[in-house]
Each structure stands twice: as structure tokens, then as C-alpha cells.
Amino acid sequence: MYRYDTYDRQLVAERVAQYRDQLARYLSGALRDEEFLPLRLQNGLYIQRHAPMLRVAIPYGLLSADQLRALATVAERWDRGYGHFTTRQNIQFNWVRLEETAEILAFLAEHDLHAIQTSGNCIRNITTDALAGVAADERVDPRPWCEFIRQWATFHPEFAFLPRKFKIAVNGAKEDRAAIRAHDIGLDLYPTDDPLAPEFDVYVGGGLGRTPMVGQRLYARVPAAELIPTLEAILRVYNRFGRRDNKYKARIKILLQALGVEAFRAAVDAERARGDTVVAAYRDGWRDEVARIAAHFAEDDERAARTASKWRAEQAQPTLRDAGEERAFARWRSRNVLPHRVLGFVAVALVTKRHERAPGDVTAEEMRAIADWSERYADGEIRVTHEQNLVLAWVPEAALPALWREVRALGFGRPTFRLATDVISCPGGDYCALANARSIPVAQTVIAQLDRDPKRLAALGKVAINLSGCMNACGHHHLGAIGVLGVDKKGEEWYQITIGGQEGNDLRLGQVIGPSVRAEAVAPAIERLLDTYLALRRPEERFAETVARVGVEPFKTAVYGGESGFSPQQNQEHDHVVA
């Protein structure tokens, strides 16, 4: 992974000192709330329903074992013993004290961690595939480019106060696991004869929230030398023409829709043609900088291969005790062990979802155990996925039985990666001041109900169920095969259901199927939707493909019973469409 040098550390340390002064002035009354607001937001600090929340950056979802242990210390020393991994590959601490936030940031800086630009109207955390660098279908490793873009975007003087928040995702694989067309800018990498100079397809105007849209391709095969000038031009057009009078219409997707893609492209082309000195400097110096960054990742991959090969050669291999253990191991391996680009290695997904806790929550004790596993069985790194899970990316196949036993003992060995119980959920009304409804209890109920029938769960295959507590869509409900959105009805919590969303190359947004339902009706409704899918799908057909083929009516009828609506009696009886 990228390793900080003295310049990086000085930059972060100076930001901590700056924030410490700002916080002291705010606590003394020298700064008003509205003056402190943009300062705290761009240092990752929200004021939530019960306490301040600190969002810590995990650039493109990559952590070292030392950094994960540092996050465990933050959870124990300044929070309530756990952290919440998000759909944007960051971590949130929901119970920090405002007076202690500068101290937390200073501690994080000692471990090359920070909260810079994790909120506010600026360029947020750059995200990518959690399998970046090891995916079997990867065309180009996106990690050096994520870091290159991150360094360009951090403290960019022009883009610190954009009309609204701005999100960039990068994909380098044949299958898009970064949902690039659901971001303000999405980048798709393609190789050339020059390994340091891939080309980029540039998508603009994607996003979820109140007005979900799929991004449109603005440029195809942009040369590497033109990447930063192109990003720079897009951001300048948005900064100049994006709306600032209405935050609900301030995202770049609204500007693109208003202008049309051709007019927007013309404005960006005109900006690119300016060729000012800053952009010219990037054109002249990008190759050396990309080479410097890429060397870190190449060295790590070589080290991982050497270390893992040594482990494979020297460690005594445990044997599985009996047929029952062999079957359990086989189920876990078939679902949670992922293919790798290097023969003899695999990636392992650690599922955080279980019905007794919030999706994405991991305790300090568990963080330390996972850090230990990453060093003992892999390369000392941990990846955060968009599904709020964790991945160990360089595991020798021979180490799997030993790793599985430890993972299983601590509750991370559920063979459910990307199955229906791998529910994505934002913190919702239990924490977030913006939420209309609670997400966590609904997610827990759904997981518990689907867990009752493991055979049916396996038969369903990959089905994404995503929950958001409000229209900000932090749970990415629009992209779920089944999406659930919390809405407010005269002070009461209700839930709107969408179906047919899908990530990947054929990214689709879900459709609302009918009136919102009460919390107790959500899990039975999901059961009916899944039964309908089982009854109607063709072999190898995904949920969204079945919806696209047959339409929403059979699913709507299954939930609402035609014109009769979804009654409490139906909730209790839960008559399956399929026996």
C-alpha cells in the first residue's frame, strides 16, 4: 500500500494543528456554529442524533494491520468499543466527544490516518474494487491511480467549497465492482502497450440520493497524460455552473441533466483548452509521480507472495476433523473464498453481518484479531468492501483450513458473502440526525428471518438487499435487488420498497413497487419478493434480470395482494408464493 513520506506526514500534522485551533476557538465562543460547520465537516465531524460522529478516511478501502489496530484503540479509548464500516469504504465512530476530536485526529496521524475531506462540499474518499490488485479479471490495477487522484484532490484550493459533495470511483476490472456509474465521476481503466499509461473511459453525472441517475460516458479512452486535466476541467465547469441555491439540485448530475451531455462536454472541452500552468505541470510530471506511487504496490505484492509462499512451505497444515467440519469448510470456501490473479492464492471475505448487530459494525477486539490474521495468513493488509465487509487479499490456499477455524470461532465465517443475508444498511435513525426511520432493527429482522432456512438462502444465490434510513441513500438502496427506504409519515416510520436494482456492468436502479409499509411488514414483504423470484426466474437469471423480463406486477401482487393491500393478517400469516 502507499506509504507516507515526511511530506505526507507534515501535511496531516499541520491539518491536525489547524483543526485543534479551530476547535478551541469554537469551544471558547470565538467561532459561531455556522463558521465552525464547514471546518468540522471537512475534518470528518458530524453532529448526530445523540453524539458527534467522526468519519475516518480509508483511502480506496485499504488498511494496514497497524492502522486497523489504531482504529481499535480509537474505538476503546474514545468511543464505545466498536466502529462502523461504511458503503464508501470508510469507518465511523458514533459516540465521540467533541472536545476530544483533535486528540483523536492527532493519534490517527501517528498511524498515517486522518479524516480529511470525509465530509463537506469537496472531493470525498476515492473508492474502488476491494479486490483491486488481486482480482482474477483485472485489466489494470486501479490502486496507483486512486492514490494519484487522492493526492491531487486533497486540499485542492479550487474545490474545497463545491456546490455539493463530490464522489469519484475507479474500476480496473472486466466486472465493475466499484459501481462507477453511480458516482459523480466514474473512471474505467484499459491497458495500453505502456504499463504506466492506461486509458480511461470517463463517466459523469451518476449518483443516488433524492434523484438517482446512472452516469453517462463523457469521454472514451482518455490518455493517462490527460486524466488530471480532464478531471480538473469537469470540476471547474461544475464549480462554476452547479446550483448553490438549492442543495437538493446542487449535484453535478442535475447540472448534466439541465445542460445535456453534449453542451456539458463542450463546456469541459473549452476548459481543457485553456491549458493553464497548473494543468501543464501535471501534463509534464504525471509519469514520474505515478511511477513513484505504483512502486509501493508492486513491492507489496512481491512481499506478499514471498511471505505467503514461505508460510505455505513451513507451517504444519491442520486437517479437518470429520465429515461435518469438511462440509462446513466447503460451504464457506465456495461462498467466501474468491479467485486470485496469482496461482496458489485466494482472497477471503470476512462477513460482518449477523442478526444481533448492525451491518458493518466491528468491535475493537475483533479488529485486533483481524489485524493478526492479516499478518499471520496474508500480507498484513485489510480491504473494506462496499458491502461493509472486510477482505484479506493474499491468502495461500494451503492456509485456508487454519484461517477458517479462527474466522469461524469469532463469528466472521458465515458462508453468506453476497447472499441475501449480507444486508447493506446505513446507521439510520438510531444515530443519524438526517434519517427518517431506523434501518438497523429492520436489517437485523431481515437477516434473522432469512437465516431460518439455509438451503433456501443458498438457492437464492446472489441477491443484494440494501436499506437506507433517508433519501441520502447511504445504504445504496437504489442498487439493491431489493431496496428499502425509510420515509416519514406524519412523524411515523414507514418503509418504501424498490426492486430490480443491480450493480456491475449492467448497473440498474430499482423501481418502487407500491405504497410504503410499516417496519413489521418489511421482512415478510421481502420473503414474498424472494419467493416470487424463485418461482419466476430462469436458470442463472439474477433478480434484476427476472424483474426486467416479467415486470414488477407479479412482485407487487405478491406483496400487496392485488388491490387488497398488505394487511397485518398477511404479515402474521406470511403465506409463501412458493411452497
N, C-alpha and C positions, 0 to 999 in steps of 0.2 A: 504494500500500500504506500501511498505518498507519505514521505516523512518530512516533518517540518525542519527548516533550517533556521539560522539565527534571525533572518529577516522575518519569516513567518511568526516566530515566537515573539519578536519585538512588536509586530503589528497587533497580535492578540493581547499582549500585555498592556499596550497603550490603550487599547479599547476598554479593557477592564478598568484601568485608572480613570479614563474619561467617564465611564458609567458610574464608578464609585463617587466621583464628584457630583455628577448629575443627581444621583440618588440622595446624597447628603443634602444638596440644595433643596430637593423636593421635600424631604422629611423635615427640614427646617422651616418650610413655608416660602422659600425664596423662588421656587418654581410652582406655578399653578398646575392643576390637573391636566388642562389642555396643552400646556407646554411640555409636561413630562410624558404625555401619551405617546407621541411618535418616537421619543428617545427610548422608552422602555420596550415598546413593541419591536424595534429593530435590534433589541438585545434579548428577544425571546420571551418577554414577560407579559402575561395576560392577567387581568383581574377577573377571576372566575366566580362561580356562584358562591362558593364557601371560602376560598382562599386564593392567593395568587398561584398561577401555573407558570412554570418555566419550561420552555421547549428548547431542548439542546439539539444542535445540528449533528447529524451523522451523514457527512457528505457521501452521496450516492450509496448510502446504506452500508458502508464499510467501517468496521471497528477492529482494533487490535484487542488482544486479551487484556493488556494493561488498561486500555480505555474502558472496557466493559467492567473491569474491577473498580475503576474510578467511578463509574456510574452507580455501581452497587454501593459505594461509600456515600455518594450523594443521597441515595435512597435511604440509607440508615441514619446518616448524621443530620440531614436537613429535611427529610420527608417522612413518610410513614412506612418505609421498608420495601417499597416497590416502585417500579417505573412502568410507563405505558408506551409501548412501541406503536407508532402510527402508520397510516397508509402511505405517508410520504417519507418513510424510512428514517424518521427522527424518533426521539424519545421525549416524553413529557413527565414532569413531576408536578403532581396536582395539589400538594399541600405545603409548599414552601412559604416562608415568612418574607415579606417584602424587605424588611430591614437586613436580612441575611443574604440577599441575592447577589450583592457584589462579592461577598466572601465565597459563595458557591462558584461564581464565574472565575474568580482567582484560582480556586482549587482546580477547576476544569482546565484552565490554561496551563497548569503544570503538567497536564497529560495530553496536551495538544488538542483540546476540545474547547468548544465555545458555543454561544447561542446567537451569533451574529446573523442577521437577516433571516431568522426563522419566523419572523412575522413582519408586519408593516407593509407599506406600499412600495415594495422593492423586489428585486430578483431573489426568490426563495431558494431553498435547497435544491440542487441539481440531482435528479433521480435517474436511475437506470435499472436494468435487469439485475436481480440478486445473484444470478449465475454468471455475471459478466466476467470474462476471462477464462471461464472453465466450461461454458455451455458447449454441448456437442454440435449444435447447429450454428455456432457463432461465425460470422463473416469477418468482423473487425472487433477487437477488444475496445469497448467504449470507455473504459476507466480513465486512460490518459486524457481523453477529450473531455470527460466530465470534470476532471481536475483543472484542465486548461481553462474551461469555461467558468468554473468556480472562481479561479483566481482573477479572471477578467471581471467577473460580476461583483466581487466583494469590494465594497467601498467605492463602487463606480460613482464618480461625482455627479454625473448627469442623471443617474437612475435610482437615486436614493429616495425620491418622493414622486413616484409614478402615479398616474390616476388611480391605480388599484394594484393589488398584489400580482406577481408575475411568476409563472412556473415553467421550467424547461425540463424536458425529459429526453434521454438519448438511448437509442437502440442500435445494437450491432449484430443482432442475430437474425436468422431467417424468420423465426417466430417472434413477434413483438410482445415481449413480456413487460414492457415499460409503459404501455398504453400511451404512446407518443401523441396520438391524435386526440387525446383528451386533455392536452396541455396547451398553454398559450403558445409555446413553440415546441415542436417535436422534431427531433433530428434522427434520420435513419442513415446509418453508415454503410458504405460499399467500398470494397477493396479496389486498389489500382496496382500497377506494377511497382509503385513506390510504397513500401510498408508504412512510411511515416506520413503519407499524404493520401488518405482515403477521400472519397467524395461523399457529399451529404445531400439527401433529399430533405427539404425544409418545409415543414407543415406549420401553419399558423391558424390561430383562432379556435382551437379546441378548448373545452372546459366543461365543467359540470355546474353545480350550483343552481341558482334560480332559473337560468336559461341555458340548459345543456346544449352543447353543439359539438359536432365532430370536426376536427381541424381539416383545413384544405391545404393541398400541396401548393406552395407558393413558388418554389424553385426545385428543379431536379438536377442532381449531380453537381452541386456547388463544389469547386475545388477547395482543398484544405486551406490554401492561402487566402481564400475569400470568406472563410467562415466567420471570423470575428467582424470584418467589415459588414457582412450581411446581417449578423445579429445586431450590430451597432445601429445600422440603418433602420431595421424593423423597430427597435426600441425607440429611436428618435421620432419616427413617424407616430408611434403610439403615444409617446410623451407629449408631442405637440398637439395631436388631434383627438386623443382619447378624452371622454367626458369626465369632468370633475364636479359637475353639479348634481349628480345622482349616482351614488355608489353601486346601485343595482344595475346601472347601464355603463359602468366605467371600465369593464374588462375589454381586452383587445378583440375578443370575439364579437362584441357589439359594434365596435368600430369597423371591423371587417365586413360585417353584415350590412352596415349602413352605406359603406363606400362601394361594396362589391369587390371581388378578388382582383379584377383587372385594374381598377382605379387604385386599390391599395398597393398592388405590385408596382404600378407606375410611380407612386409616391416614394416607395422604397428604392426603386431604381434611380430616381432623381437624387435621393440622399446618398446612395452609394457612389454616384458620380462625383460628388463633392471632393472626395479623396483628401480629407484634411490631414494634418500632420500626425494626429494620434492614430488614425486608421492606417496611415502609411507606415508608421512604426511597427504596427502589428504585421503588416504585409512583409516587412523586411526581416522581422525577428521571430516569427512564429515557429519555424522549423527547429531552431536551437532549443527553444523553450519546451516544445512538445517532446523532443528527444530527451531532454533532462527529466521530464516528468515520467515518460514511458519507461526509462531505465529503472525506476523504482519498482514498477510492476513486473518487469522482466526478471529482475533479481529475486523478487519474492517467489515467483513461480518456480524458478530454478531451485531455490532453497527448499520450497515445499516438496518438490519432487525428491530431492536428496534426503530430506528428513523422513519423509514417509517411506521411502524405499528402505532406509535403514531400519525403521520400525518394523517393516514387514519381514525383514531378514532376521532380526534379532529377538523379537518378542515371541514368547510362547503363545500359541493360539488356543483360546478356550474352545471346548467342544460343547455343543448343545446337549442338554442332559437327556431329553426324552422327546417323543413324537409331538407332545403338546407344545413344548418350547420350540421345536422346529417349525411347527405350523404358525405359531405367533411371530416368530422371526421372519418367516417367509411372507406373511401378510404385511408386516412393517416394511420389509425390503421392497416389495412390489409397489408400495404406495409412497413411501417417504425417502427412498434412495433414488437419486436422479443421475442420468447418464453424464459422463465427463468427456472432455475432448482428449484426455490422455489415458491410454490403455492402462488398466490396473487401478484406476482411481475412480471415485464417485463423489457426488455431493449429497449431503444428508440434511433433510429438512426437520427441524425441531418445532413441533406444533404447540403453540401456546394455548389453544382453545380447549376449554373444558367447562362444564356447566356451572361449576362452583366459583368461577372468577370471570372477570371481564376479559374479552378477547384482547390480546396484546399485552396484558399485564404479566410482569415477571418480577419475582421478589429478588432482593439483594442476595440472599443465599443461593438462589438459582442462577443469577448472573455469574457469581463466582464459580459455580460448578461448570457452567457452560464455557467460561474462560479456560478452566482447567482442561475440559475436553478438547477445546480447540488446540491447546498446546500438546496434549498427550496423543491425540489421534489425528491431528491435521496440521495446519500451517500457522496456528496462532492467530487466525483472523475469524471474524464472525460477520455474516451478512444479515441485514434486515430486509425482509421481503415486503411487498405491497400488501400481502395478506396478513401482515402483523405477526409473521412467524420469523424464525431465525434459521440460518443455513451455515453448515460447516462445508467448505467448498473443496478441500483437498484431503479426502479420507481414503486411505488404501483399502481396497476391497477386503483384504485379509483382516483388517481391524474391525470390520462391521459387527461380528458377534460380541466382542468385548465392549464396543461403544454402545451397542443396543442395550445390553444389560444395564449399563449406567443410566442411559437415557430413559429407559423404561422405569427404573426404580424411582426416578424423580418426577415422573408424570409427563415427560415430553416424548414418549414413544408411542402415542396413539397413532395407529396406521390410517390416518384420516386426512393427509395433506391434500388440499383442494377437493375434498369431498364436501357434501352438503353441511356437515357439522363444522367445517373450517370457516365459520361465520366471521365476516368482517363487520366491525362495529366501531363507531366513534364513541367517545365518553358520554355524549348525550346529556340529558337533564340532571344526571347525578353530579356533574361537575360544571358543564359549560353554561355560561350565562346567556348564550345566544340560543340554546336549544329550546324547541317547543315541547319536546317529550323525552322520556327516558329511553335509551337504547339498550343499555346493559342488561336489565332484567328480561327484556324481550329476547335478546340474543341468548341468554342463559336458558330460558324456557325452550327455545327452538332447539338448542343443542341437546338438552336433556331429553326432549321428546324424540328426536331423530336417533339418539343413541340407543333407544329401546330395541331397535331391530337392525343389528349389524349387517345381516345378509341383504336386506333391502337397501341399506345405505351403500353397500358395495355395488349393488346392481344399478343404482342411480348413476354412479360414476362421477365425473367432474361436474358439479353444479355449484355455482357461486351464489351465496345468499349474503346480501350486503344491507346493513342498517345504518341510517343517518337520523340524528335527532332533530335536524332542521334542514332548510333549503341550502345551506352552505355545502352540504353533501360531503362532509369529511369521511363518511363511510362508503363513498362511491356507489350509492345505491342505484344510480342510473346504469351502472355497468354490471350489475348483478343479474344472473339468470332470473333470480327473484330479488327484487329490491323493496325495502321497507323504509318509508319516510315518516318521521314523526311530525304531526301537524297539531295546531292548537284550534280547538273549537269552543269558544266562549269559556276559556280557562280550563278545559278538559283535554286530556291527551288522547289523540286518535292517531291512526296509522294508515297511510296510503300505500297501496301495493302496486308495484310495476313488475312486468315480466318481459323477458326477451332481450335483456341487455347482455353484452358479451365483450370481453377484452380480446386481444390478439390482433392478427392481421385484418380480420373482418370485424372490426370494432363496431358495436351497435349500442344504441341507447334503448333502455326499456320503455314500455308503454304502460300507462295507467290503465288498470282493468275495471275500475269501478269506485264506488264510494269508500271512504276510509272506514276502518273498523276499530273497535276498542282493543286494548292491549291483550286481553284474554282470548281474542279471536285470531290473533296473528299466527300463532303456531298451528292451530287447526287449519287455517286457510292455507298455510304453506304445505301442510300434509296433503291437502286436496290437490293443490297445484302439482306436487310431485307425483301423486298417483295418476293424475291425468297425463302427465308426461310419460310415465311408464306405459300407460295404455295406448298412447298415440305415436310414440316415437318409432322411427325406423332404425335398423341396426346401425350402430356407430354415429347416430344423429345426436348432436348436442341440443340442449334445452332451447337455445335461441333459434336453432335451425328448425326445430319442431314448431315453435311458435310462428316463425316466418312462413312455414308451409301450410299450417292448418288455421292460422289466425288466432285471435285472442278469445273468441266466443266460447269454445269448449272449456277453456280455463276459467273464464268469467262465470259460466254456468256452474262449474264445479264449486266455486267459492260462494257465489251468491244465490244459487238455486233458482236460476231464471229470474222471474220478476219478484220472487218472494223475499229476497234479501238474505242476509246472513244472520240468522236468529240465534239467541242464547241457547235454544234447544239443540240447534245444529252444532254449536260449539261443544256442548257436553257429549252429544252422541258421536260426533266425528265419524260419520259414515264414509268409508273409503269408496272412491270411484272404482278401484280395483280390489277384489277380494284378496 
